[in-house]
Amino acid sequence: MQAAELPLAGVVVLDFSQFLAGPVAALRLADLGARVIKIERPVTGEIGRTLAFAGRWADEDTVSFHAMNRNKEAVVADLKDSGELEQVKSLVARADVLIHNFRPGVMERIGLDYESVRALNPGLVYAAASGYGADGPWAGRPGQDLLAQSVSGLTWVNGGDRPVTVGLSLADHLLSCHLAEGVTALLVRKLRTGRGGLIETSLLEGMLDLQSTLLTNHLNNPPTTVPTPPALYPTADGHLAIAPTPLNDLIQALTPVPDGHAGGESWVAERLLARGTAYWVEVLGGAGIDCAPLRTLDEVIASPEFAAIDMTQTVERPPAEPGGESLRLTTTRSPIRIDGEVLRNHRAAPRLGAQGRLRDGGWGSQ
């Protein structure tokens, strides 16, 4: 699909956010065709450039930064400098979308809060992400994924006698989806009415929304026990996940039951150890029982399902100096299709200030 055909072609997004939730929300908009310009502090840029997952770096930025900021442009501006701040405001006056994930109060102090910028640009869609909402006792605390998982009750959702966290930035990624959804909804309203608007969400709200069915059940009929999660069983060569299934149906699918054996949960576990995972996927699937293998990332990448969905793309960053080597990285693509086509863009994350510094006549400073 050509860039001009993408749904958000022509939309200009100013990305003031850092690290994960905000930048990934902006990335989702970029994949849909928006022109996304990162606004970063001088010298160090946003924190995601140096805060590395698993200590991985590529071309002076963290690999995680590359994953979250591909397909963007970047300018440098010191928001504490009154002159540069005025130049930033001139960009805001011409933009379609502004995204930030500063703590409540930060944008107010520099005059870039929603009420202030709405006077500059009534059509602006203003997206603000926080850790725990704009009000309440935790409003001023910095958002962090593990803490949002913990305070939301998610760590006990699996039951058992100890809490378990998800080993991914689940809260951040969900927030990015909600933020991008709100932005696109307000862009549609802007097309109808010419009016922009404010979209706000938080890590905590995303975590509670994830548990909506559980919370609804609990609020209307508080359970005495935590619901039983889907079962995970070891097999002869790996592990198998079986969706919630009546025990009798599972036993019947695993028959024959040895003479004199009553069957039950223990028998199911013993029976599954007799053969490999692939065998049981076929047997149980044939009996109408939903199940799947538990795969490592290496196994996922090697699987035919991964090949069929074609979820990767290669991005390239030009060399910093003439004659240098380009950086090429394999990363994921947008997970959606438009009119049957997958969305790909091979532009890597920008270097700090790739489009210049505003005070020196960088992007859009005129």
SERO-4910 file (N, C-alpha, C, O; in steps of 0.05 Angstrom, whole numbers):
BEGIN
 pado doro    nc1    nc2    nc3   cac1   cac2   cac3    cc1    cc2    cc3    oc1    oc2    oc3
  Met    A     17    -24      0      0      0      0     18     25      0     36     27     16
  Gln    A     12     44    -18     28     68    -20     22     86      5      0     85     16
  Ala    A     42    102     12     39    119     36     15    137     35      1    141     55
  Ala    A      9    148     11    -13    166      8    -40    153     12    -60    166     16
  Glu    A    -41    126      9    -66    111     12    -72    102     40    -94     93     46
  Leu    A    -53    106     58    -57     97     86    -78    115    100    -80    138     93
  Pro    A    -93    104    119   -115    119    130   -108    145    143   -124    164    142
  Leu    A    -85    147    156    -77    172    170    -57    189    154    -44    206    166
  Ala    A    -55    184    128    -37    200    112    -44    230    114    -68    237    112
  Gly    A    -24    246    119    -29    275    122    -32    284    150    -32    308    155
  Val    A    -36    266    169    -39    273    197    -11    277    209      6    260    206
  Val    A     -7    299    224     18    305    236     16    301    266     -1    313    279
  Val    A     33    284    277     33    278    306     59    287    319     81    281    309
  Leu    A     57    302    340     80    310    356     81    291    380     63    290    397
  Asp    A    103    276    382    106    256    403    126    266    424    150    265    420
  Phe    A    115    275    446    131    284    469    136    261    489    150    266    509
  Ser    A    126    238    483    126    217    503    153    202    504    170    207    487
  Gln    A    157    185    524    182    171    527    178    143    537    158    136    549
  Phe    A    197    127    531    201     99    538    182     81    524    190     71    503
  Leu    A    157     75    533    142     54    520    114     61    512    107     62    489
  Ala    A     96     66    532     67     68    526     62     90    505     48     85    485
  Gly    A     71    115    511     67    137    492     80    132    465     67    135    445
  Pro    A    106    126    465    119    121    439    106     99    422    105    102    398
  Val    A     97     78    435     84     56    419     57     66    409     49     58    387
  Ala    A     42     82    424     17     93    414     23    110    389      9    108    369
  Ala    A     44    126    390     51    142    367     60    125    344     55    131    320
  Leu    A     74    103    350     82     84    329     58     72    315     59     68    291
  Arg    A     37     65    330     13     54    318      1     74    298     -9     66    277
  Leu    A      2     99    305     -8    120    287     10    123    262      0    126    240
  Ala    A     36    121    267     55    122    244     50     99    225     51    103    200
  Asp    A     46     75    235     41     52    218     15     56    201     12     44    180
  Leu    A     -3     72    211    -28     78    197    -25    101    178    -45    110    165
  Gly    A     -1    112    176      4    133    156     10    160    167     18    178    151
  Ala    A      7    165    193     13    191    204     42    198    203     60    180    204
  Arg    A     48    224    201     76    234    203     81    240    232     69    259    243
  Val    A     99    225    245    104    227    273    131    240    277    151    230    267
  Ile    A    132    262    292    156    276    298    161    275    328    146    285    344
  Lys    A    183    262    336    190    261    364    203    288    373    220    299    358
  Ile    A    194    298    395    206    322    407    222    314    431    210    305    451
  Glu    A    248    316    430    266    305    451    284    327    463    290    347    450
  Arg    A    292    322    487    311    340    500    338    338    487    345    317    476
  Pro    A    354    359    489    381    358    478    399    338    492    394    330    515
  Val    A    420    329    478    442    313    488    434    284    493    445    266    481
  Thr    A    414    279    511    407    252    519    383    241    504    380    217    501
  Gly    A    365    259    495    341    250    483    322    238    503    326    241    527
  Glu    A    302    223    494    283    211    513    297    187    526    316    175    516
  Ile    A    287    179    550    300    159    566    302    132    553    320    116    559
  Gly    A    283    126    535    283    101    521    308     96    504    314     73    498
  Arg    A    322    117    497    346    113    481    368     99    497    385     86    485
  Thr    A    368    102    523    389     92    540    380     71    560    397     57    572
  Leu    A    354     68    564    344     48    583    338     23    567    318     20    554
  Ala    A    357      4    569    356    -20    552    344    -44    565    349    -49    589
  Phe    A    327    -58    550    317    -84    558    340   -104    553    351   -106    531
  Ala    A    347   -120    573    367   -141    570    394   -130    561    410   -145    550
  Gly    A    399   -104    564    425    -93    557    432    -93    528    456    -93    521
  Arg    A    412    -94    510    418    -96    481    419    -68    468    401    -52    473
  Trp    A    439    -63    452    443    -38    439    448    -42    409    458    -63    401
  Ala    A    442    -21    393    448    -22    365    451      7    355    432     23    358
  Asp    A    474     13    344    479     40    333    474     62    353    460     81    347
  Glu    A    484     59    378    483     79    399    455     83    412    452    101    428
  Asp    A    436     67    404    410     68    417    402     39    426    413     20    415
  Thr    A    385     37    446    377     11    455    360     -2    433    346     11    418
  Val    A    361    -29    432    345    -44    413    315    -39    418    299    -37    399
  Ser    A    308    -37    444    280    -32    450    271     -4    439    248     -1    430
  Phe    A    288     16    440    282     42    428    276     39    398    257     50    388
  His    A    293     23    384    289     19    356    262      6    351    248     14    332
  Ala    A    254    -13    368    229    -27    364    205     -8    367    185    -11    354
  Met    A    207     11    386    184     28    393    183     54    377    163     69    379
  Asn    A    204     61    362    205     87    350    212     86    320    220    107    309
  Arg    A    209     64    307    214     63    279    193     80    265    172     86    276
  Asn    A    199     87    240    180    102    223    173    129    235    150    138    231
  Lys    A    192    142    248    187    169    259    209    188    251    230    179    241
  Glu    A    204    214    255    225    234    252    232    244    280    217    238    299
  Ala    A    253    260    283    261    269    310    274    297    308    291    302    291
  Val    A    265    315    326    277    341    329    284    345    359    272    332    376
  Val    A    303    363    363    312    368    391    302    396    399    304    415    383
  Ala    A    291    398    423    283    424    434    285    424    464    277    404    477
  Asp    A    295    445    475    297    448    504    272    463    513    269    487    510
  Leu    A    254    448    526    229    460    535    232    479    558    213    493    565
  Lys    A    256    479    570    261    498    592    272    525    581    274    544    596
  Asp    A    278    526    555    287    550    542    263    564    530    249    553    514
  Ser    A    258    589    538    233    603    530    232    606    500    210    604    488
  Gly    A    255    612    487    254    615    458    247    589    444    231    590    426
  Glu    A    260    567    452    254    542    439    226    532    445    212    520    429
  Leu    A    216    538    470    189    531    477    169    546    458    149    534    450
  Glu    A    174    570    452    156    585    434    157    572    406    136    571    393
  Gln    A    180    562    397    181    549    372    165    523    372    152    515    353
  Val    A    167    509    395    151    484    398    121    491    397    106    476    384
  Lys    A    113    512    410     85    520    409     76    526    380     53    522    373
  Ser    A     94    537    364     87    542    336     82    516    321     65    515    303
  Leu    A     97    495    329     91    469    317     65    458    326     49    447    310
  Val    A     59    461    352     34    452    363     10    465    349    -10    452    345
  Ala    A     13    490    343     -8    505    330    -15    494    303    -37    499    293
  Arg    A      4    479    290     -1    469    263     -5    439    263    -10    428    241
  Ala    A     -2    425    285     -3    396    286    -32    387    288    -50    402    294
  Asp    A    -36    361    283    -62    348    287    -65    334    314    -86    333    325
  Val    A    -42    323    323    -43    307    347    -19    313    364      3    318    354
  Leu    A    -22    313    390      0    315    410     -3    292    429    -24    288    440
  Ile    A     19    278    434     19    256    453     41    261    474     63    268    467
  His    A     33    256    499     54    258    521     46    238    543     23    231    546
  Asn    A     66    230    558     61    214    582     77    224    606     88    209    622
  Phe    A     79    251    608     91    263    631     72    260    655     48    255    652
  Arg    A     84    262    679     67    262    703     48    285    703     54    306    691
  Pro    A     25    282    716      6    305    718     20    330    729     34    328    750
  Gly    A     16    353    716     28    378    726     52    387    709     58    411    709
  Val    A     66    369    696     90    376    681     83    394    658     95    415    654
  Met    A     64    386    641     57    402    618     44    428    626     47    448    612
  Glu    A     30    429    648     18    454    658     40    474    665     37    498    659
  Arg    A     62    465    676     83    483    685     97    497    661    107    519    664
  Ile    A     97    484    638    110    496    615     90    507    595     98    515    573
  Gly    A     65    507    602     45    519    584     37    502    560     28    512    540
  Leu    A     41    475    562     33    457    540     11    438    549      7    417    537
  Asp    A     -3    445    570    -27    429    578    -49    433    558    -48    451    541
  Tyr    A    -70    417    560    -91    417    540   -105    444    539   -110    455    517
  Glu    A   -112    456    562   -126    481    561   -110    503    548   -121    520    534
  Ser    A    -84    503    552    -67    523    540    -64    520    510    -66    539    495
  Val    A    -59    495    501    -54    491    473    -80    491    457    -80    497    433
  Arg    A   -103    486    470   -128    488    455   -133    516    445   -145    520    424
  Ala    A   -123    536    460   -125    564    451   -108    569    426   -115    585    409
  Leu    A    -86    554    424    -69    557    400    -80    542    376    -77    550    353
  Asn    A    -93    519    382   -102    501    361   -127    486    369   -126    464    381
  Pro    A   -151    498    364   -176    485    373   -181    458    360   -196    442    371
  Gly    A   -168    452    338   -172    426    325   -152    405    334   -153    382    324
  Leu    A   -135    411    353   -115    392    362   -127    369    378   -144    373    395
  Val    A   -118    345    371   -125    321    387   -102    317    407    -80    312    399
  Tyr    A   -109    319    433    -88    319    454    -91    293    470   -112    288    482
  Ala    A    -70    277    469    -70    251    482    -51    250    506    -27    254    502
  Ala    A    -62    245    530    -45    245    554    -47    218    567    -69    208    574
  Ala    A    -25    205    572    -23    180    586    -10    183    613      9    198    616
  Ser    A    -20    169    633     -8    171    660     -7    143    672    -17    123    661
  Gly    A      5    142    696      6    116    710    -20    108    723    -29     86    720
  Tyr    A    -32    128    737    -55    121    754    -78    141    752    -94    143    771
  Gly    A    -79    156    730   -100    176    726    -92    203    735    -71    207    749
  Ala    A   -107    223    727   -100    251    733   -108    259    761    -99    280    771
  Asp    A   -125    244    775   -134    250    802   -129    227    820   -122    205    811
  Gly    A   -132    231    846   -129    210    865   -102    210    879    -84    225    871
  Pro    A    -99    193    899    -74    193    916    -49    185    901    -27    192    909
  Trp    A    -52    170    879    -28    162    864    -24    178    838     -7    171    822
  Ala    A    -38    199    835    -37    214    810     -9    225    804     -1    225    781
  Gly    A      6    232    824     33    243    820     55    223    818     78    230    813
  Arg    A     48    197    821     69    177    819     76    170    790     59    171    773
  Pro    A    101    164    785    109    156    758     97    129    751     95    111    768
  Gly    A     87    126    726     76    101    718     98     80    712    119     87    701
  Gln    A     93     56    720    112     34    715     96      8    713     78      3    728
  Asp    A    103     -8    693     87    -31    685     83    -51    708     60    -58    714
  Leu    A    105    -59    721    103    -79    742     85    -69    765     68    -83    776
  Leu    A     88    -43    771     72    -31    793     42    -30    785     25    -35    802
  Ala    A     37    -24    760      9    -23    751     -3    -51    751    -27    -54    759
  Gln    A     12    -71    743      2    -98    745     -5   -105    774    -25   -117    780
  Ser    A     13    -97    792     10   -105    820    -13    -91    834    -29   -104    848
  Val    A    -16    -65    829    -37    -50    843    -64    -55    832    -85    -49    845
  Ser    A    -66    -67    808    -91    -72    795   -104    -98    803   -127   -103    796
  Gly    A    -90   -115    818   -100   -141    825    -94   -163    805   -100   -186    810
  Leu    A    -81   -156    783    -75   -176    762    -57   -198    771    -60   -221    762
  Thr    A    -40   -193    790    -20   -213    799    -33   -236    813    -20   -257    816
  Trp    A    -58   -234    822    -71   -256    835    -92   -270    818   -106   -288    827
  Val    A    -93   -262    792   -115   -272    775   -112   -302    769   -131   -315    763
  Asn    A    -87   -312    771    -83   -341    766    -89   -358    790    -88   -383    788
  Gly    A    -96   -346    813   -102   -362    836    -76   -372    849    -54   -361    844
  Gly    A    -78   -393    865    -54   -403    879    -48   -387    904    -63   -369    911
  Asp    A    -26   -394    916    -19   -382    942      3   -360    939     13   -351    959
  Arg    A     10   -353    914     29   -332    910     23   -316    885     12   -327    866
  Pro    A     28   -290    886     23   -273    862     42   -279    839     65   -287    844
  Val    A     33   -275    815     49   -279    791     46   -255    773     24   -248    766
  Thr    A     68   -243    764     67   -221    745     71   -231    717     82   -253    713
  Val    A     62   -216    698     67   -222    670     94   -211    662    100   -188    668
  Gly    A    111   -227    650    138   -219    645    141   -203    620    162   -204    606
  Leu    A    122   -187    613    122   -168    591    111   -141    600     99   -140    621
  Ser    A    116   -121    585    105    -94    591     75    -93    583     68    -78    565
  Leu    A     59   -110    596     31   -113    588     16    -87    591      1    -79    573
  Ala    A     19    -74    614      4    -50    619     11    -28    599     -7    -13    590
  Asp    A     36    -25    593     45     -5    574     33     -9    546     24      9    534
  His    A     34    -34    537     25    -40    510     -6    -37    508    -16    -27    488
  Leu    A    -20    -45    529    -49    -41    528    -56    -11    528    -73     -2    514
  Leu    A    -41      4    545    -46     33    545    -41     45    517    -56     63    508
  Ser    A    -20     36    504    -15     47    477    -38     41    458    -44     58    441
  Cys    A    -50     18    460    -73     12    443    -97     30    449   -109     41    431
  His    A   -103     34    475   -125     52    483   -120     80    474   -139     94    465
  Leu    A    -95     89    477    -89    117    470    -92    121    440   -104    141    431
  Ala    A    -81    102    424    -84    104    395   -113    103    386   -121    116    368
  Glu    A   -129     86    400   -157     84    393   -171    110    398   -187    119    382
  Gly    A   -165    123    421   -178    148    428   -170    170    408   -187    186    400
  Val    A   -145    170    400   -136    190    380   -151    187    354   -160    207    343
  Thr    A   -152    163    344   -166    159    318   -195    166    320   -207    177    301
  Ala    A   -208    160    343   -236    167    346   -240    198    345   -258    208    333
  Leu    A   -222    212    359   -224    241    359   -217    253    332   -227    275    325
  Leu    A   -200    240    317   -194    250    290   -218    247    272   -223    264    255
  Val    A   -234    226    276   -259    223    261   -278    245    268   -291    257    251
  Arg    A   -280    251    294   -298    273    303   -288    300    291   -304    317    283
  Lys    A   -262    303    290   -251    328    279   -259    331    249   -265    353    241
  Leu    A   -260    309    235   -268    310    207   -297    319    205   -305    333    186
  Arg    A   -314    310    224   -342    317    223   -348    346    233   -365    359    222
  Thr    A   -333    354    254   -340    379    267   -319    401    267   -324    424    272
  Gly    A   -294    393    260   -272    412    261   -261    415    289   -241    430    293
  Arg    A   -273    402    308   -264    405    336   -245    382    344   -251    359    339
  Gly    A   -223    389    358   -205    369    368   -216    358    394   -240    355    398
  Gly    A   -198    352    413   -208    342    439   -185    330    455   -162    329    446
  Leu    A   -192    321    478   -173    310    498   -179    280    503   -202    273    509
  Ile    A   -159    263    499   -161    235    506   -142    229    529   -118    236    527
  Glu    A   -151    218    551   -135    211    574   -139    182    581   -162    172    580
  Thr    A   -118    168    588   -120    141    599    -95    136    615    -76    152    615
  Ser    A    -95    113    628    -73    107    646    -67     77    646    -83     61    637
  Leu    A    -43     70    657    -36     42    660    -56     27    677    -64      5    670
  Leu    A    -65     39    699    -84     26    717   -110     21    703   -122      0    706
  Glu    A   -120     41    689   -146     37    675   -144     15    654   -163     -1    651
  Gly    A   -122     13    640   -118     -9    621   -118    -36    635   -129    -55    624
  Met    A   -105    -38    658   -104    -63    672   -132    -71    683   -138    -95    684
  Leu    A   -147    -52    692   -174    -58    701   -193    -66    678   -209    -83    681
  Asp    A   -189    -52    655   -205    -59    632   -199    -88    623   -217   -102    614
  Leu    A   -174    -96    625   -166   -123    618   -181   -144    634   -187   -166    625
  Gln    A   -187   -136    659   -201   -155    677   -231   -149    679   -244   -155    699
  Ser    A   -242   -138    657   -270   -128    658   -290   -150    665   -308   -145    681
  Thr    A   -287   -173    653   -307   -195    659   -304   -205    688   -324   -209    701
  Leu    A   -279   -207    697   -274   -216    724   -285   -196    744   -297   -203    764
  Leu    A   -279   -170    739   -289   -149    757   -319   -147    757   -331   -143    778
  Thr    A   -332   -150    734   -361   -149    733   -373   -172    749   -392   -167    764
  Asn    A   -362   -196    746   -372   -218    762   -369   -213    792   -386   -218    808
  His    A   -346   -202    799   -339   -198    827   -357   -176    839   -366   -178    861
  Leu    A   -361   -154    824   -376   -132    834   -406   -139    838   -419   -128    855
  Asn    A   -416   -158    822   -444   -165    823   -450   -190    839   -472   -194    848
  Asn    A   -430   -206    843   -433   -231    858   -406   -240    868   -394   -258    857
  Pro    A   -395   -227    889   -368   -232    898   -363   -262    902   -376   -275    918
  Pro    A   -343   -273    887   -338   -302    890   -323   -308    916   -310   -291    928
  Thr    A   -325   -333    924   -311   -341    948   -283   -351    942   -266   -353    960
  Thr    A   -278   -358    917   -252   -367    909   -244   -353    882   -262   -344    868
  Val    A   -219   -353    876   -209   -343    851   -215   -363    829   -211   -387    833
  Pro    A   -226   -355    805   -232   -374    784   -208   -391    777   -185   -382    777
  Thr    A   -214   -416    770   -192   -434    761   -182   -427    734   -198   -424    715
  Pro    A   -156   -422    731   -146   -415    705   -145   -439    686   -147   -461    696
  Pro    A   -141   -434    660   -137   -457    642   -114   -474    651    -95   -464    664
  Ala    A   -115   -500    645    -96   -519    656    -71   -521    637    -74   -522    613
  Leu    A    -48   -523    649    -23   -528    635    -12   -554    645     -8   -558    669
  Tyr    A     -6   -572    626      3   -599    634     30   -605    620     34   -598    597
  Pro    A     48   -619    634     71   -630    621     64   -654    604     46   -670    611
  Thr    A     78   -657    582     75   -681    565    102   -695    563    121   -688    577
  Ala    A    103   -715    545    128   -730    543    151   -713    533    174   -719    538
  Asp    A    145   -692    517    167   -676    506    163   -646    508    177   -631    495
  Gly    A    144   -638    525    140   -609    528    117   -603    546    114   -615    567
  His    A    100   -584    539     77   -577    555     53   -571    537     56   -564    513
  Leu    A     29   -574    549      5   -570    534    -14   -553    550    -18   -557    574
  Ala    A    -26   -533    536    -47   -517    549    -74   -527    540    -79   -530    516
  Ile    A    -92   -531    559   -119   -540    553   -139   -520    564   -139   -514    588
  Ala    A   -155   -509    546   -175   -489    554   -195   -502    574   -198   -526    574
  Pro    A   -208   -485    590   -227   -496    610   -246   -516    597   -261   -509    578
  Thr    A   -246   -540    607   -261   -563    596   -272   -580    618   -258   -585    638
  Pro    A   -298   -588    617   -308   -607    637   -290   -631    640   -282   -643    620
  Leu    A   -284   -639    664   -266   -661    669   -274   -687    655   -258   -701    644
  Asn    A   -300   -693    656   -309   -717    643   -305   -717    613   -298   -738    602
  Asp    A   -308   -694    600   -302   -693    572   -273   -697    566   -266   -710    546
  Leu    A   -256   -686    583   -227   -690    579   -219   -719    583   -204   -730    568
  Ile    A   -230   -731    603   -224   -760    609   -233   -777    585   -219   -795    577
  Gln    A   -257   -771    575   -267   -787    553   -249   -784    528   -245   -804    514
  Ala    A   -239   -760    524   -221   -756    501   -195   -770    504   -182   -776    484
  Leu    A   -187   -776    529   -161   -788    534   -164   -818    539   -144   -831    546
  Thr    A   -188   -829    536   -192   -858    540   -175   -874    521   -167   -864    500
  Pro    A   -171   -900    528   -184   -915    549   -172   -910    577   -148   -906    580
  Val    A   -189   -911    597   -180   -909    625   -172   -938    633   -189   -956    630
  Pro    A   -149   -942    644   -141   -968    653   -161   -980    672   -173   -966    689
  Asp    A   -165  -1007    670   -183  -1021    688   -176  -1015    717   -153  -1015    725
  Gly    A   -197  -1010    733   -193  -1006    761   -183   -978    768   -179   -972    792
  His    A   -180   -960    748   -171   -933    753   -195   -914    752   -210   -915    732
  Ala    A   -199   -898    772   -223   -882    773   -221   -857    755   -242   -844    751
  Gly    A   -199   -851    745   -196   -826    730   -195   -802    748   -196   -805    772
  Gly    A   -193   -778    736   -192   -754    752   -169   -737    743   -154   -744    725
  Glu    A   -165   -714    758   -144   -695    750   -116   -708    750   -100   -704    731
  Ser    A   -110   -725    770    -84   -738    771    -80   -757    748    -59   -759    736
  Trp    A   -102   -771    741   -100   -790    719    -95   -775    693    -79   -784    676
  Val    A   -109   -752    689   -105   -736    665    -76   -728    662    -64   -731    641
  Ala    A    -64   -719    684    -36   -710    684    -18   -734    677      1   -730    661
  Glu    A    -23   -757    688     -7   -781    682    -10   -790    653     10   -797    640
  Arg    A    -34   -789    644    -40   -797    616    -26   -779    596    -15   -789    576
  Leu    A    -25   -754    601    -13   -735    582     17   -739    581     30   -731    561
  Leu    A     29   -749    602     58   -755    602     66   -778    584     89   -781    578
  Ala    A     46   -793    575     52   -817    559     60   -811    531     74   -827    518
  Arg    A     51   -789    520     57   -782    492     66   -753    490     64   -737    509
  Gly    A     75   -746    466     85   -719    461     63   -698    457     40   -705    452
  Thr    A     71   -673    458     52   -651    456     37   -651    429     12   -649    429
  Ala    A     51   -655    407     38   -654    380     17   -676    378     -4   -672    366
  Tyr    A     22   -699    390      3   -721    389    -23   -713    403    -45   -717    393
  Trp    A    -20   -701    427    -44   -694    442    -59   -671    430    -83   -669    432
  Val    A    -45   -653    416    -59   -631    402    -78   -643    381   -100   -633    378
  Glu    A    -68   -663    367    -85   -676    347   -108   -691    360   -131   -689    351
  Val    A   -102   -707    381   -123   -723    393   -145   -706    406   -168   -710    401
  Leu    A   -137   -687    422   -156   -670    436   -170   -652    417   -195   -647    420
  Gly    A   -156   -641    398   -169   -624    378   -190   -639    362   -211   -628    356
  Gly    A   -184   -664    356   -203   -681    342   -228   -687    358   -249   -692    347
  Ala    A   -225   -686    385   -248   -690    403   -262   -664    409   -280   -664    426
  Gly    A   -254   -642    396   -268   -617    401   -259   -602    426   -273   -584    435
  Ile    A   -236   -609    436   -225   -596    460   -203   -576    452   -184   -584    439
  Asp    A   -206   -551    459   -187   -531    451   -161   -534    467   -161   -535    492
  Cys    A   -139   -536    453   -113   -539    466    -91   -528    447    -96   -523    424
  Ala    A    -68   -524    459    -45   -513    443    -19   -520    457    -19   -523    482
  Pro    A      3   -522    442     29   -527    455     39   -502    468     32   -479    460
  Leu    A     54   -505    489     69   -482    502     96   -480    488    113   -498    491
  Arg    A    100   -458    474    124   -455    458    143   -435    470    134   -416    483
  Thr    A    168   -440    467    188   -420    472    189   -400    448    177   -406    427
  Leu    A    202   -377    452    204   -359    429    218   -371    405    211   -367    382
  Asp    A    239   -388    410    252   -401    388    233   -420    373    234   -421    349
  Glu    A    216   -434    388    197   -452    376    175   -436    360    166   -445    339
  Val    A    167   -413    371    148   -396    357    159   -387    330    146   -390    310
  Ile    A    184   -377    331    196   -367    306    199   -389    285    198   -384    261
  Ala    A    204   -414    294    208   -436    276    181   -449    267    181   -467    250
  Ser    A    159   -440    278    133   -453    273    121   -445    246    127   -423    236
  Pro    A    105   -462    234     92   -455    208     71   -433    213     66   -418    194
  Glu    A     59   -431    236     40   -410    242     54   -382    240     43   -363    230
  Phe    A     78   -381    251     93   -356    251    100   -348    222     99   -325    214
  Ala    A    108   -368    206    115   -363    178     90   -354    163     92   -336    146
  Ala    A     67   -365    169     43   -359    154     34   -330    160     24   -317    142
  Ile    A     37   -321    184     27   -295    192     47   -273    183     39   -250    182
  Asp    A     72   -280    178     92   -262    167     93   -236    183     88   -214    172
  Met    A    100   -239    208     97   -217    227    122   -199    229    122   -180    245
  Thr    A    143   -204    214    167   -188    216    172   -170    193    160   -173    171
  Gln    A    190   -151    197    199   -134    175    227   -125    182    236   -127    205
  Thr    A    242   -116    162    269   -106    166    269    -76    162    259    -65    142
  Val    A    280    -62    182    281    -33    181    311    -25    177    329    -40    186
  Glu    A    315     -2    166    343      6    160    347     35    168    331     53    162
  Arg    A    369     40    182    377     67    189    402     74    173    422     60    175
  Pro    A    402     96    158    425    104    142    449    109    160    446    115    184
  Pro    A    473    108    149    497    113    166    498    142    175    487    160    162
  Ala    A    511    146    198    513    173    209    531    191    192    527    215    190
  Glu    A    551    179    180    570    193    163    571    181    135    567    157    133
  Pro    A    576    197    115    580    185     88    601    163     87    622    166     99
  Gly    A    594    142     74    613    120     72    610    100     95    623     78     94
  Gly    A    594    106    115    590     87    137    571     65    130    560     64    108
  Glu    A    566     47    149    548     25    144    520     31    155    518     42    177
  Ser    A    500     23    140    473     25    150    467      4    171    480    -17    172
  Leu    A    449     11    189    440     -8    209    414    -22    198    396     -8    190
  Arg    A    414    -48    199    390    -63    191    381    -80    215    397    -95    226
  Leu    A    356    -78    222    345    -93    244    320   -107    235    303    -96    221
  Thr    A    316   -131    245    291   -145    241    273   -140    265    282   -144    288
  Thr    A    249   -132    260    230   -126    282    202   -134    274    199   -146    252
  Thr    A    183   -129    290    155   -136    283    143   -114    266    152    -91    266
  Arg    A    122   -121    252    107   -102    236     81    -95    251     76   -106    273
  Ser    A     65    -77    239     39    -71    250     22    -97    250     23   -112    231
  Pro    A      7   -102    271     -8   -128    273    -35   -127    258    -50   -146    260
  Ile    A    -41   -105    243    -66   -104    229    -62   -103    199    -40    -97    189
  Arg    A    -83   -109    185    -84   -107    156   -105    -86    147   -125    -84    160
  Ile    A    -99    -72    126   -118    -53    115   -125    -62     86   -107    -65     69
  Asp    A   -150    -66     81   -159    -76     54   -143   -100     45   -136   -103     22
  Gly    A   -138   -118     64   -124   -143     58    -94   -141     57    -81   -162     53
  Glu    A    -83   -117     60    -54   -114     59    -42   -110     87    -53    -95    103
  Val    A    -19   -123     92     -5   -118    117      9    -90    114     15    -81     92
  Leu    A     13    -78    137     26    -51    138     55    -54    145     62    -64    166
  Arg    A     72    -45    127    101    -46    131    113    -19    124    104     -6    106
  Asn    A    134    -12    139    150     11    133    178      5    142    183     -3    164
  His    A    197      9    124    224      0    129    242     22    140    267     19    141
  Arg    A    230     44    149    246     66    161    251     60    190    232     56    206
  Ala    A    276     60    198    284     54    226    279     78    244    272     99    235
  Ala    A    283     73    270    281     95    289    301    117    283    323    111    274
  Pro    A    294    142    286    312    164    279    334    168    300    331    162    323
  Arg    A    357    177    291    377    186    310    367    211    324    349    225    315
  Leu    A    379    216    347    371    240    363    375    265    345    397    270    335
  Gly    A    354    280    342    356    305    326    361    300    297    373    317    284
  Ala    A    352    278    286    356    272    258    346    294    239    357    299    218
  Gln    A    324    307    247    313    328    231    321    356    242    310    376    234
  Gly    A    341    357    260    352    382    269    343    391    297    326    378    309
  Arg    A    354    414    306    345    426    330    330    451    323    337    467    305
  Leu    A    308    455    337    290    477    329    303    504    329    298    520    311
  Arg    A    320    509    349    333    536    350    352    540    327    359    563    321
  Asp    A    361    518    314    379    521    291    365    518    264    377    515    244
  Gly    A    338    521    265    323    518    240    316    490    233    313    484    209
  Gly    A    313    473    253    306    445    248    277    443    238    264    464    232
  Trp    A    267    419    235    242    413    222    220    432    232    216    436    256
  Gly    A    206    445    213    182    460    219    187    484    237    167    495    248
  Ser    A    211    494    240    216    516    259    208    543    248    205    562    262
  Gln    A    204    543    221    197    569    209    166    573    210    157    594    201
***
